Amino acid sequence: MEALKKTAQFAEVYQKGKAYGSKLLVLYVLNSDEDRKAGRLGISVSKKVGNSVVRHRIRRLIKESFRLHKSEWAARDYVVVARKEAAGKSYEELEETLFRLGEKSNTLGKGENV
């Protein structure tokens, strides 16, 4: 999975995409017009969540979950926003939340453009 890095890329997903939320995370999904083989992922963790150690831990856990299951996610643009409650949660809890949001958004499949 590629990374969303520029502010304009995040803004496009926020404005044109659809949001799916839970207590821990919010998943924004944008169906891209471009044909690409892999999706793009952006992660946003606010300073409200915790100090830099906490924020980077959450970011690493989310990236790892997407990396391990990249073939199951459709090739779309995703932005994951962590909420305050995500601080201190285990990898399993964050991964389970991501999968629930992926199923809710109908983007969790076998990688095909659902």
C-alpha positions in Angstrom: 0.0 0.0 0.0 1.3 3.5 -0.9 1.1 6.4 1.5 -0.9 9.6 1.3 1.6 12.4 2.3 0.4 15.7 1.0 -2.2 17.9 2.7 -4.2 18.1 -0.6 -4.4 14.3 -0.8 -5.8 14.1 2.7 -8.2 17.0 2.0 -9.6 15.3 -1.1 -10.3 12.1 0.9 -12.0 14.1 3.7 -14.1 16.1 1.3 -15.1 13.6 -1.3 -14.8 10.4 0.6 -17.2 8.7 3.0 -16.6 8.4 6.7 -17.2 5.3 8.9 -16.6 5.8 12.7 -16.2 3.8 15.8 -15.2 4.6 19.4 -11.5 4.2 18.6 -11.0 5.1 14.9 -12.6 6.9 12.0 -12.1 5.5 8.5 -12.4 7.7 5.5 -12.7 5.9 2.1 -12.5 7.5 -1.3 -13.3 5.6 -4.5 -10.6 6.8 -6.8 -11.1 7.3 -10.6 -7.6 6.1 -11.2 -6.8 2.5 -12.0 -4.2 1.4 -9.5 -3.2 -2.0 -8.2 -2.7 -0.9 -4.6 -4.6 1.5 -2.3 -3.2 4.5 -0.6 -3.2 5.0 3.2 -3.0 8.1 5.3 -3.0 8.1 9.1 -3.8 11.1 11.3 -3.2 11.0 15.0 -3.8 14.3 16.8 -1.8 15.7 19.7 -5.0 15.3 21.7 -4.5 11.5 21.7 -1.2 11.7 23.6 2.5 12.5 23.5 4.6 11.6 20.5 5.4 8.1 21.8 1.7 7.3 22.1 0.9 8.8 18.7 3.7 7.0 16.8 2.8 3.7 18.5 -0.8 4.0 17.2 0.5 5.0 13.8 2.8 1.9 13.7 0.0 -0.4 14.8 -2.4 0.8 12.1 0.3 0.7 9.4 1.2 -2.9 10.4 -2.4 -4.0 10.3 -2.8 -2.7 6.7 0.6 -4.1 5.7 -0.3 -7.6 6.9 -3.7 -7.6 5.3 -3.1 -5.4 2.2 -4.4 -8.1 -0.2 -7.8 -8.0 1.6 -8.4 -4.2 1.2 -9.8 -2.8 -2.1 -7.5 -0.5 -4.1 -8.9 2.8 -2.8 -7.7 5.8 -0.8 -8.0 5.5 3.0 -7.4 7.9 5.8 -7.5 6.6 9.4 -8.1 9.1 12.1 -7.3 7.9 15.7 -9.5 9.1 18.5 -8.4 9.7 22.1 -9.8 6.4 23.2 -7.2 4.6 20.9 -4.4 5.5 23.3 -3.2 2.5 25.2 -5.2 0.0 23.2 -3.6 -3.2 22.0 -2.8 -4.2 18.4 -5.7 -6.7 18.4 -8.2 -4.1 19.5 -7.1 -1.6 16.8 -7.0 -4.3 14.1 -10.5 -5.6 15.1 -11.8 -2.0 14.9 -10.2 -1.5 11.4 -11.7 -4.7 10.1 -15.2 -3.8 11.4 -14.9 -0.4 9.7 -13.7 -2.1 6.5 -16.6 -4.4 6.5 -19.0 -1.5 7.2 -17.6 0.4 4.2 -17.6 -2.7 1.9 -13.9 -2.2 1.1 -12.7 -5.3 2.9 -12.7 -8.0 0.2 -10.1 -9.9 -1.7 -8.4 -6.8 -3.0 -10.6 -6.4 -6.1 -12.3 -3.1 -6.8 -15.5 -3.7 -4.8 
